[in-house]
């Protein structure tokens, strides 16, 4: 137990630290107009460690006591700032009652230790009572409530006044001390205390649940979750689906008293600081040396750019031989186009969606799993085990209160959602993803909870055809998927397992060869094949650093092709909507990004058209595209492209469109 002198010394050193390092924030708070609000004062723990290591150690080892002292110090620093403003600047600030110091632990030694930054599944009793960091995804957020934070009591015997804080562990009940806590020379030893009127401080209060990221877990490990309590200025800052890093104090609370259910203590974190990492999702480090390597790669393929592109595509799902069209489609889907806002303020999505329709054994699930590895945030689910609630949000009852729990599409916000066995989903469950795919949000009205959640995600689906695939019928008939759903997919590829002796020989040779490529050979030589870590970094880099703009020529080609398809659409009515035009733009932008460019050229526009052509049941231009399953990598892709470009432009000019 500290003496009053020691406490005063600590408050003084804390106040000096805040005034010297965070005077700008303190002055902003003083200039704010509402005196009743709770204001945050953001403090960097790394700065505190450098400036006063002893104080930083005390805050880490006993945060419950020293965070309260820091709040008192913030009020003192605030009063000093008010006096300074009045005396030297002739400005009058408004005195605030509630200022909370929020300690940001990023970049500090706490972030580098497994004792202070464990995974949620490894939280144990030893972490209780220290400043703890946890990382996870918000899967549930409760309603904002109010609770009594502190109240002043007076001793009947000596009239000493002291504050008492409710214990969250015992459902916010206030436990009175056994005797008077006054620290006078002669002890009082009074045992009767009365609450002082009008001294109650009330706080906003919200409970959220965070779950550890499934990406970092091994196979068969169930992701663990933990309850987090947000107070005052922290409430309503995060929503279901957000990635967060929480720093706070580990404590516990009694579970709800239910009939015939054992009452347990469940772990809980009282948050001091919450940092959203949605904008910082790319935690893959891209060094300057690596960027230079990318530039050297493209300078090597300056004269044959498509050969360079194919070298990148060969690294996608290398265990599957050939399938050039599918690998190109996967790369374009993962990279995506550029989101833009039109004149009316409507957002047009930049994410592309891909659907693979194929016979069993054509490698659909392999591509799904590899795409999930390439994406820095991915959720994989199957159609049979997915209900509308599992895909969107579930309303769950916890302790008599309804809450929303995030489903697969919400958890994949900002990443990739892979849905295997798409055809086995029930029709009404499948309809729930319509809004998520186009408007990139989910509107929910369940159990009296009406809200909208963000689902800015790429949807990658795989399905089997309904019975034997009939090329003379439309996609809607062959897949039993509705037209509105098919129109939302940018690329729909059909993989048919037709009898082709030459192709069977290539596949069997590839499977039986068991070619062992030494890792050292292809990590340095990117002209051969790209390893998975390099592909991840490349996709991350081009998505973050390139925003391609359409050239005049590319615009004319895309517009001409769209008008031609609209004119000749017979079997492709579900695909040739205005969404096709948006898909062409997105795919052309994605191809420009792959090619390390900021301008969409004729090459990108023609490649986007070839991808859409592969999606068509009956092609309007290129009748010789063939089965996507048998599409192999060309030895001279630039020469082959020149022939396809001539064919497409002749067709567009022949119809007097281009």
N, C-alpha and C positions, 0 to 999 in steps of 0.2 A: 504494500500500500504506500503510495507516494505522500509526502508531506505537502501542506499547502504551499510552502516555499518552492519546492521542486516543481510543482504544477505551474506556479506563476512564472518560473524561469523558462519552462518549456513553451508556455503560451507566448512569452516575450520573444523567444528565438523564432517561433513559428510566424509571429506577426512581422518580424524583421524580414524573414525570408519572403513572405507574400508581398510586402511593400516593395522590396528591392527587385523582385522578379516578375510580378504580375500586376503592376500598378495600372496598366492600360485596361485590363479586365475589371479591376476594382472601380476605376473611374467610369467605365461603361455602365456598371451596375448602379453607381451613384446617380448617373444621369437618367436611368430608367424611371418611368412615371408611376408605376403601380407599387406601393409599399407592402402590399399583402402577398405578393407572389413569392415563390421559393426560387432563388437564383443560384445557378451552378457557377463555381469558380474552378476552372480546369487547371490542374497542376500536373506537371511531368515528373514522375517518380525518379527518372534518370537524373534530372536536375537536382532534386533533393538529395540523392545519393552523393553527387559531386560536391554540393554545397555544405551539407551537414550529415555525414554518414551515421553519426550516433542517433540523430533524430529519425533518420530513415529506418534504422534498425528497430527503433521503438514502434514506429508506425507499422512495420511488417510483423513484429512479434506480438503486439497487443493493439490491433486496429480498433477494437470496440471502444477503448478508452481514448486513444490518441486521435481518432477521426473526429470524435466529439470536441476535443480540445482544438483541433484544426478549424472546426466550424466556429468556435468561440473566437479564435484568432482572426478568422476572416471578417467577423463583425467588428473587431477592434481595428483591423486594417482599413475597413470601410469607413469607420468614424474618423480615422486619421486623414483619409483621402477627402472626406467632406470638409474637415477643418482647413486643409490645404487649399481646396477649391475656393472656399469662402474668403480666406485670408489673402491669397496671392493672385487669384484669377477673377475675383468678384463674381463667381458663379455659385448658385445655390443648388446643391443636390438634394435628393430626397432620401431620408434615412430608411434603411431596410431592416426588417427584423430577422429574415431567414436567408442565410447564405450558406450553401453546402459546398465544401471542398470535394471535388471529384478527381481522384488520382488516376491518371492514365499511365498504365504500367508498360506500354509498348516501348521497345528499345531499351528496357531496363534489365538488370540482372535477373529479376523475377521471371522474365520471359524465357530465359535460357536454362532454367532448372526444372527437372521433372517433379521436384517436391512442391514447387509453387505453381506449376503449370501442368498438372496431370490431365489425362483424358478423363472424361466424365465417368467411364467405367472403372477407373482406378482411384476414385475418391474414397478415402478411408477416414477413420476416427483421428489419425495423426494429423490430418489437415485442419482439424477444428481449432479455431481461435487465432489463425494467422491470415495475412492478406493473401488471398488465393485467386488464381486466374483460371477460367474455364472457357473452352471454345466449343461452339455447337450451333445447331440450326434451331430456330424457334419453331416448335411444332404446335404450341397451344398458347393462346393469350386470353386471359380472363378479363372481366369487366373491372373498371376503375372504381375502387371503394374508398371510404374514408375511415380512418381509425385514430384513436386518441394517442398522441405521441408521448406527451409528458404532462405532468401536473405537479404543482407546488403543494407541499404539505407543511403544517406548522405543529411543532411540539407543544402540547398543552402546558407542560411544566416550565420550560425555559423560553418558549416563544421562538425558538430557532426555526428558520424556514429552509427547506431543502427540496430539490426536484426528485421525482421518482419516475422511472421509465417503465412502460409495460414490457413484458417479456413475450416475444412472438412465439417462443417455445410453448408457453402455456396459454395459447389462444388469447393473447393481448391482455392478460390479467396483470394487475399491479400488486406486487408482493411488498408489504410494508416491512421495514427493518425491525429486528427484535428489540432494539433500544435506540435512543436518540443519537444521530450521527454527528452531533456538534463536537468540534475538536477544541474545546476550551480547556483551560488549565485544570478546572474542576469539572469532572464528568457529570453530565445531567442524569443519565440513566432513566430518562422518561420512556414510557412504553405506549402512551396514547397520543395519536396524531390525527389532526383534522385537515381535510382538503381546503385549500385557499380558493375562494371564489374568483372566477374570471382569470384563472392562470392555466387553463387547459390549452395545449397546442395540438391542433389537429393536422393530420397529414393525408395526402393522396396515397393510395396503396393499390398495387396491381400485382397479380401473380402470373408468371409465364412459365412455360416448360421448355427447356432446351434439350436437344438430343445430339449425341456425338455423330459426326459425319460418317456415313456408311462407306465413303470412298477409302478411308484409312483403316477400315476394319478387315480382318481376315474372313475367309469363307466360313459360314456357320456361326459367326459371332453375332449375338443379338445386340443391336445398338442400345446403350443405356441412356436414360434421361434423368434430369434433376430439376427440381422446382427452384425458381428464382423469384425473389421479391423485389419489385421496383417501387421506390418511394419518391414523392414530391416531383421534382423536375424530370425524373427518369420515366415516369409513366407515359404510356402511349407513344413512346419513341420508336418502338419496334413492333413488327407484326409477324404473323405466321409466315414462314418461308425465308425469313431473314437469317443470314449468317452473322453471328455476333461473337465478340470476346467480352466476357463479363469478369470484372474484378470485384471482389467482395469478401464477406466473412461467412464461413461455413458454420451453420448451426443446425438445429433439428426442430421438428414440431410434431405434436401428437397427431396421428391420423384421425379422420373423422369417426365419431362414435356411431357405429352401425350395429344393428342387432345381429348377434351370433357371429360377429367378426372381431378377431383379436385386435386390440388397440396397440399400434406400434409407433415408434419414433421414426420418422422418415427424414432424410437429409434435405437441407434447404440452404440456399445461398442468399444472403441479404446483400444486394448489389450496391456498390459504391460508384462504379463507372461501367457504362455499357458502350462498346464501340461496334458499330455496324461495319462489317467487312464485305458487304455486297459489291461495293465499288472496287474493292481490292481482292476480287476473287482469284485473280491470276497470281498465285503465290509461287509460280514458277520463275526462277531467276534467269533473266536473259542478259548476259554480259555483253560488253562492247566487242569483245573478241568474237563472240558468236554472231553478232550482227555483221561484223566484217566478213565472217565466213559465208554468210548468206549472200552478201554483195559480190564476193569473189565467185561464188557458185553461178550467179546470173551473168557475170561478165564472161565466164567460161562458155556459157551457152548463149552468148549475145546473138550469134548468127542462126542458131537453131533453138529458139525458145521452147518449142513444143517438146523437144527431146529432153530439155531440162525439167519441164513440167512432168513428163512421164517418169523421170527418175524419182521425183517426189511421190507420185502416185503409186509406184511400185512398193513403197514402204508401207502402204495401207493394206492391212490384212495380208502379209506376205505368205502366210500358209495356204492361201487360196490362189491357185494359178490362174492367170489371165483376168477375165471379167473387168476389162478396162473401163467399160461404160459405168459399171456399178462403182468402181473405185473413184472415178471422176465425180460421179453424183454424190458420193459420201463426202469427198473433199469440199465440193461446192456448198453442200448443205451445212457442214460444220463451220465453214468460214462465213458464209452468209453475206448479205448485202448491207447497205447503209440505211438505217432508219431515218425517215424524214417526216417533217410536219408540214402539211399543205396549208394553203392560204386560210382555210376555215378553222385551222387549229386541230384537225384530225390527224392522228399519228398513223403513218403507213409503216407496217412492220418491216424490219430488215432481216428477220430470221426466216430461213427456208425450211420446208418440211419435205420428208422423203418417205415414200411407201414402196416396199419391195413385195411384189406378188410372184410367187414361184412354187414349183413342185417341190415335194420333200427332197432333201439332200442337195439343194442348190446353194447352200452356204449362207442363207439369210441370217440365221442366228449368230454366225461367226462375225458378220459385218456389224451387227448390233452390238456385240460385246466389245469389238475392237473400237467402234466409235465411242463407246462409253469410256474406254481407257484414254482416248485422245482428248476427250472433253474434261475440263477441270472441275466440272460439277455434273454428275449424271445420276439418274434414277432409272433402274431397269425393272419392268413389271411385265406380267403376262396377261393377255386378254381374259383368260378364263378366271383368273383370281382377282380381277379388278372390277369392283362395283363403281357406280357413279360417285359414291361417297369416298371410296378409296382413291379415286383419281383426283377428285376436287377437294372438298373438305368434309369432315365428319362433325356432327354436333354430338358432343359427349357430355354426360352429366357428372359433375365432380362435386361432392359435398352439397348437393341440393342446388347447384348452380350450373347452367348450361354454358359450355365453352365450345369454341371451334378448334378442331385439330386438323392440321394441314395434310393433304393427300399428295400423291406422286407429282402431279403437275405443278402444285404450289412449291413443293420442296425442290423441284428442278428449275425454279425461277432463275433466269440468267445462265442456264446450262442446257442439258439435253435430257429428254424423256424418251426412253426406248420402250416400245410396247410390242412384245412378241405375240404371236397367235392373235392378231388383230381381229380376225374373223370370228373368233369364239366369244367375243364380247356380246352382251345382250344389246339389242337395238337402242333401248332408252339410255343405257350406260354410254354407248358410243356417241349419242347425241350431245352429251354433256361437254365433250371436248370441242364442239363447234366454235363456241365463243372463245375458248382458250387459244385456239389455233389462229384465229383471224384478229380478234380485238385484243388478244394477249391479256385478258383479265377474266376472272370468274365472278359472276354475281350470285350471291347466296342469300336465301331467305329460309332459315331453318330454326325451329324452336324459338321463334321471336327474335332471332339474330339476323339482321339484314346488313350485308356488307359487300364490298368488292375487293377481291384479292388479285395481286399481280401474278401473271403466268407468262413472263417474257421468255418462253422456252422453245427450243427446237423439238419437234415431234418426229421421231423416226419409227415407223411402223413396219411390221412384216406380217404377211398373211398368205395362206394357201388359197388357190383358186377354188371356186365352188364346183366340185366334181371335175370332169375333164375340161380343160381350157379350150374354148371355141373361138378361134381368131375372127370368125365372121360376126360375133356378137360384141356388144359394147362392154366396157370395163364394169359398169354397174351390174350387168347380168352375170358376168364371169366371177365377180367377187362378192356379190350380194351386199356391196357397200353403196350407200345412197349417193346420188349426184352431188348434193351440197358438200358432203364430206370429201369426195374425190377432188372437187374443185379447189379445196384448200391445200392440197398437196402440190408443191411446186414440181416435183418429179415423181412419176409413177413408173417403175420399171417392172417388166414382165420377164421372169426367168423360167423358160420352158425346157424340161429335160427331154429334148428330142433325140432320136437315135442319130449319132454322128460319129462314125468310126474313128475319124482323124482326131476329133476332140477327145474321145474316150482314151485314145492312146496317149495323148499329151497329159491328161489328168492322171492316168494310172502311173505313167513314168515319174511324174512329179511326186506322187504320194509314196512310191516305192523307193525313190532315189535316196531319201533321208540326207539331203545335202547339208553338211555342217559348215556354215559360214563363220569364220573366225571373227569375233567381235572387233578385234583391233583393226581388221581390214576395212570394214565398212563404216566405222565411226568417223575416221578421218577422210575417207574417200566418198564424198556425198554424191559423186556422179554415178555410183553403182546402185546403192539402195540406202534409204534413210532409216535409221533406227527410231524406235518409238519415242524416246526422250527428245530427240531432235525434231521430230514431227510436231510434238506437243508445243515446243518452244516456237517453232516456225508459225504454226497456226495462231498462237497467242500473239506473236509479234505483228503479223500482217493484219489481224483483226483490230489491234489497238493503234496502229500507225498509218493505215491507209484508208482514205475515204474517197474512192474513185468517183469521178464525174463523167457522165456520158458525153462523148464527142458527137458532133452533128451527124457524122456518117453513121455511127452506131445507132443513134436515135432513129434515123430514116430506115435502116435495115430492120430493126425490131418492130417499128410501126408497120412496115410493109408486110412482114411475116404475119403479124397479128391480124391484119385486115384479110390476108389470104386465107388464114385458118378460119376466120369467121365466115367467109364466103363459101368455103368448101366443107364446112363441118357437117358430117352426116352421122358417123358412129361416135363422134367425140363431143357431143353436145354438153356433157358434164364437165369437160375440160376447157372448152373454148369460151370461157367467160372473160370478163375484164380482169379477173384474177390472173389469167395467163399472161397478160401484158405486164403486170407487176412482177410475176415470177420471172419473166424474161429479163427484166431490169435487174432483179436481185441476183440471178445467176450470172449475168454479164459482169456485174460489180464483183461478185465472188471470184470469178475467173481472173479479173484484172488484179485482184489482191494476191491470188496464187502466183501470178506472173510478176509480182513485186512492182506494181505500177499504180499510179494515182489517176490514170485516165482510162476510160473504157473505149477500146478501139474496135475496128472491124473484126479482128480476130476473136475478141471476147463475145461480140454480138453473135457471130456465126457459131461459136462453141455453145452458147446458150441455146441457140436454135436447134443444134444437133442433140442437145440433152432433152429438149422438149419433144423433138421428133422421136426419140427413143421411147417417150412416154405414150406416143399415139398408137392406137390399135391399127388404124389404117393411115399411113403417112400421107401428108398433102404434098410433100416435095420428094424426100429421099425414100424411094421404095426399096432400096437395097440395104437398109440398116441392119436387118437380120435380127437374130435372137440375142438379147443382151448377155445371155449366159455364155455364148460362144465368141464374144468380142475379146480379141486379144490385143496385146501391145504391138503396135506397128514398128518395124525396124527403122523406117524413115517417116516419122509422123508429120514433119513439115511438108513433105511432098504430097502425102495423102490428104492433108488438110487443104492444100491448094486446089486439088481436084474437087473436093466437097464444096469449097467456097465458090468455085466457078459454077458448079451445078446449081447451088442455091440462088446465086445472083442471077443466073440465066432464067431460072423459073420465075423469080420475082419480076424481072424485066419483061419476060414473055407475057406475063399477065397484066402488064402495064401498071404495076403497083409501085415498083421501085425505079 
